[in-house]
C-alpha cells in the first residue's frame, strides 16, 4: 500500500480562492476591505522572506496590506506603541508580529498586547483560552494547527468520534492547540512528548498521528498504524551529501519514504502543512474583517 499524499500547495490554493471570494463579497456588501498589518523587527533573512510572502499573498487576496519594518535597535516601548496604534486603526483587521524578535525584546508581552479581535496568528491568551474551552466560533485559531485540521477534515470529515489521535509535541504554538482542535472534533486525544514512556506504542494506536517535535525523521514506519493519517509538521534541514558537498535538504519529523508504505494518508515536507499556514492567516484576516463589519464570518 502506498499512502495518498495530501498536497498542501493545492489545498492551500482552495483556501485562498475562498478567501478571495469572501473578500469580494465583503467589499461589495459593506465597502470594507480587509486590512493586514505585518511588523518585522531586525534583519533576520528568513523572517524577511516569510514576511514578504505573507504581504504578497495578502495583496493577492485583495487585502489592504501594510508592512512595518523596524530596526533591530527598536525598543520595547516603541514596538508596543506601534501595536497600540494599529489596535486603534479601524482599517486594520489583522496584526502580525513576525517572530522571533531580536534579543532584548519581550515577544510574549507584545503578542498579548495585540487586540484579540486582530490577533490573526491566534497566539494571544484570549484566543488560546477560547480554543481550549471549545469556543471555535468567536476567537481566532492559530494558523498552523488550523491548517492541519483542514487536512484531517478532508480525510475524515468534521466528526472524529471513535478516532484515536496522537499529537507528538506540547508547544503552545502548535501541540496544545492541535490537541484542542482534535478534541473539539470528538477525537480521543493523547498528547505525547519527549518524556512520554514508550512513545512508539502510543503512536501505533493512532488513527490520526500528528508529529511536531522538530526531530528529523524521528517517527519510523513501525510507529505507524497501517492506514493511519499522518500529519507531519516538522521542518528540519539535514545534510545532503548526495546533492554535493555542503548541500542540505528539508525533511519532516516523519521518515516519509518508509511511512508512505504504511500510512493511508500522509503530508510531505516540504509542500504539506507549510503552505496551509499562510493560507489560514489570510482566512483569519477575512474572518476578522467580517466580524468588524458586523457580518457572520465564513467558516474554513
C-alpha positions in Angstrom: 0.0 0.0 0.0 1.2 3.5 -0.9 -0.3 6.4 1.0 -2.4 9.1 -0.5 -0.3 12.3 -0.5 -2.0 15.4 0.9 -0.7 18.2 -1.4 -0.6 21.3 0.8 0.0 23.6 -2.1 -3.2 22.5 -3.9 -5.3 22.5 -0.8 -4.0 25.9 0.2 -5.0 27.2 -3.2 -8.5 26.2 -2.5 -8.5 28.1 0.8 -7.0 31.2 -0.9 -9.7 31.0 -3.6 -12.3 31.0 -0.9 -10.6 34.0 0.9 -10.7 36.0 -2.4 -14.4 35.2 -2.8 -15.3 36.2 0.7 -13.2 39.4 0.4 -15.1 40.3 -2.8 -18.4 39.7 -1.1 -17.5 41.8 1.9 -16.3 44.7 -0.2 -19.4 44.5 -2.3 -21.8 44.4 0.6 -20.1 46.8 3.0 -17.3 48.6 1.3 -14.9 47.2 3.9 -11.6 45.9 2.6 -9.7 43.5 4.9 -6.6 45.1 6.3 -3.5 43.2 7.4 -0.5 44.9 9.1 2.7 42.9 9.4 5.5 44.1 11.7 9.1 42.9 11.4 11.9 43.9 13.6 15.6 43.4 12.7 17.3 41.9 9.7 16.9 38.2 10.1 16.9 36.9 6.4 14.4 34.1 7.0 12.0 36.4 8.7 12.1 38.8 5.8 11.4 36.0 3.3 8.4 34.9 5.4 7.1 38.5 5.7 7.4 39.2 2.0 5.5 36.1 1.1 2.7 37.0 3.6 2.5 40.5 2.2 2.3 39.3 -1.3 -0.4 36.8 -0.5 -2.4 39.5 1.3 -2.4 41.7 -1.8 -3.3 38.7 -4.0 -6.3 38.1 -1.8 -7.4 41.7 -2.3 -6.5 42.9 1.2 -5.1 46.3 2.2 -1.6 45.2 3.2 0.9 47.3 5.2 4.4 46.3 6.3 6.3 48.0 9.2 10.0 47.2 9.0 11.8 48.3 12.2 15.4 48.5 13.2 16.9 45.8 15.5 17.5 48.6 18.0 13.8 49.3 18.3 12.8 49.5 22.0 10.0 47.6 23.7 8.2 50.8 24.2 8.4 51.8 20.5 7.2 48.4 19.4 4.3 48.4 21.9 3.3 51.9 20.7 3.1 50.7 17.1 0.9 47.8 18.2 -1.4 50.2 20.2 -1.6 52.4 17.1 -2.7 49.5 14.9 -5.1 48.3 17.5 -6.9 51.6 17.3 -6.9 51.7 13.5 -10.3 50.6 12.2 -8.9 49.9 8.7 -6.6 47.2 10.2 -8.3 43.8 10.9 -5.2 41.7 11.4 -1.9 42.4 13.2 1.0 40.0 12.7 4.3 40.4 14.6 7.0 38.3 12.9 8.8 36.1 15.3 11.5 35.7 16.6 12.1 39.2 17.8 15.7 40.5 18.4 17.3 39.8 21.8 16.1 42.2 24.4 12.5 42.4 23.3 9.8 40.6 25.2 7.9 38.8 22.4 5.1 37.5 24.7 4.3 40.9 26.1 3.9 42.2 22.5 1.8 39.3 21.4 -0.5 39.7 24.4 -0.8 43.5 23.6 -2.5 42.8 20.2 -6.2 43.3 20.3 -7.6 39.7 20.4 -10.0 40.6 17.6 -7.0 41.4 15.4 -4.7 38.6 16.6 -4.7 36.7 13.3 -1.9 34.4 14.5 -4.1 33.2 17.3 -1.3 33.3 19.8 -2.8 35.6 22.5 -4.1 34.2 25.7 -7.7 35.3 24.9 -7.8 33.3 21.6 -5.9 30.4 23.1 -8.3 30.3 26.0 -11.3 30.2 23.8 -9.9 27.3 21.8 -9.0 25.4 25.0 -12.6 25.8 26.3 -14.0 24.6 23.0 -15.1 28.0 21.6 -14.3 27.8 17.9 -16.8 30.4 16.8 -15.8 33.7 18.4 -12.0 33.5 18.5 -9.2 33.2 16.0 -7.4 29.8 15.8 -3.6 29.5 15.5 -2.8 29.2 11.8 -0.7 26.1 11.6 -3.0 23.8 13.7 -6.0 25.3 11.8 -4.3 24.3 8.6 -3.5 20.8 9.8 -7.2 20.4 10.7 -8.2 21.2 7.2 -6.2 18.1 6.2 -7.8 16.0 8.9 -11.3 17.1 7.9 -10.6 16.4 4.2 -9.8 12.8 5.1 -12.1 12.0 8.0 -14.9 14.7 7.8 -15.9 17.0 10.6 -16.8 14.4 13.3 -13.9 12.3 14.6 -15.9 10.3 17.0 -14.3 6.9 17.6 -10.9 8.0 16.2 -7.8 7.9 18.3 -5.4 10.8 17.7 -1.9 11.2 18.9 -0.1 14.6 18.9 3.7 14.4 19.4 4.6 17.8 20.8 3.1 20.0 23.5 4.1 23.5 22.5 1.8 26.5 22.9 2.4 27.3 19.3 1.2 24.0 17.9 0.9 20.9 20.1 -1.6 22.2 22.6 -3.9 24.0 20.1 -3.8 21.0 17.8 -4.8 18.6 20.6 -7.7 21.0 21.5 -8.9 21.1 17.9 -8.9 17.3 17.6 -10.7 17.0 20.9 -13.3 19.6 19.8 -14.0 17.3 16.8 -14.7 14.4 19.2 -11.4 12.5 18.7 -9.9 10.7 21.7 -6.6 12.6 22.0 -3.2 11.7 23.5 -0.6 14.4 23.8 2.8 12.8 23.8 6.2 14.5 24.2 9.9 13.9 24.9 9.2 12.4 28.3 6.4 10.0 27.2 7.2 6.4 28.1 7.2 4.0 25.1 6.3 6.8 22.6 6.2 4.4 19.7 3.5 2.3 21.4 1.3 5.3 21.8 1.7 6.2 18.1 0.8 2.7 16.9 -2.7 3.2 18.3 -3.3 6.4 16.4 -5.8 6.7 13.5 -4.5 10.2 13.2 -0.9 10.9 14.0 0.5 14.4 14.2 4.2 14.9 14.6 5.5 18.3 15.7 8.7 17.8 17.7 11.5 19.2 15.5 13.5 16.0 15.3 14.3 14.9 11.8 12.7 11.6 10.7 12.1 10.6 14.3 8.8 8.8 13.5 9.6 5.5 11.9 7.3 3.3 9.8 6.9 0.8 12.6 5.4 3.6 14.8 2.5 4.0 12.4 -0.8 2.1 12.4 -1.5 0.7 8.9 -3.8 3.0 7.1 -3.4 5.9 9.6 -3.5 9.6 8.6 -0.1 11.1 9.3 0.3 14.9 9.5 4.0 16.0 9.6 4.5 19.5 11.0 8.3 19.2 11.3 10.7 21.3 9.1 14.3 20.2 9.6 17.3 20.9 7.5 19.8 18.0 7.3 23.0 17.4 5.4 22.5 16.0 1.8 26.0 14.9 0.6 24.3 13.1 -2.3 23.5 16.6 -3.7 27.0 17.8 -3.4 29.5 19.0 -0.8 27.9 21.3 1.7 24.4 20.7 0.4 21.3 20.3 2.6 17.7 19.3 2.2 14.4 19.7 4.2 12.8 16.7 5.9 10.0 16.4 8.4 9.7 14.7 11.8 8.5 11.5 9.9 10.6 9.2 7.8 8.5 9.9 4.8 9.7 7.3 2.3 9.2 4.5 4.8 6.0 5.9 6.3 4.4 6.3 2.9 4.3 2.5 2.6 2.3 2.1 5.8 0.1 5.2 6.2 -3.2 5.7 4.5 -2.7 9.4 4.0 0.4 11.5 4.7 1.6 15.1 4.3 5.0 15.7 2.6 7.8 18.0 3.7 8.1 20.5 2.1 4.8 21.1 0.5 2.5 19.9 3.2 1.5 21.9 6.3 3.7 24.8 5.4 1.6 26.3 2.6 -1.5 26.0 4.8 -0.1 28.3 7.5 -0.1 31.3 5.3 -3.5 30.4 3.8 -5.1 30.2 7.2 -3.5 33.5 8.2 -5.4 35.0 5.2 -8.5 33.2 6.3 -8.3 34.6 9.8 -7.9 38.1 8.4 -11.1 37.9 6.4 -12.9 36.4 9.3 -11.8 39.3 11.5 -12.9 41.8 8.8 -16.4 40.2 8.5 -16.8 40.4 12.3 -15.7 44.1 12.3 -18.3 44.8 9.7 -21.0 43.1 11.7 -21.3 40.2 9.4 -21.4 36.5 10.0 -17.8 35.3 9.3 -17.1 32.4 6.9 -16.0 29.0 8.3 -12.9 27.5 6.8 
